Amino acid sequence: AFDRMKILALNAKIEFIQPDAQHCKIIVAIDLRIRLPQSILDFMLKRLVGIFLILWRRQSRRLDRDPQCPHRKAMDSDPDFYQ
């Protein structure tokens, strides 16, 4: 039987340097519930975070190009939450 992983904590600090560039610090505490060497776990998690950042960057570019994007509308309607 396989157990599901548990995400115990997630902290992220994002500094926007330019409209299309960010500096990200992400700290995640995950219990994968498997026995693997730490080097393999580090490799897998770096790839996972990399995919997350690629998808996030892609969505950010969509926000810049499409003023009718639903996410853009939500950001414009509640600026205090998104600041």
Secondary structure, DSSP 8 states (H G I E B T S, - for coil): -----EEEEEEEEEEEEETTEEEEEEEEEEE--S---HHHHHHHHHHHHHHHHHHHHHHHHHHHH-TT-HHHHHHHH-HHHH-
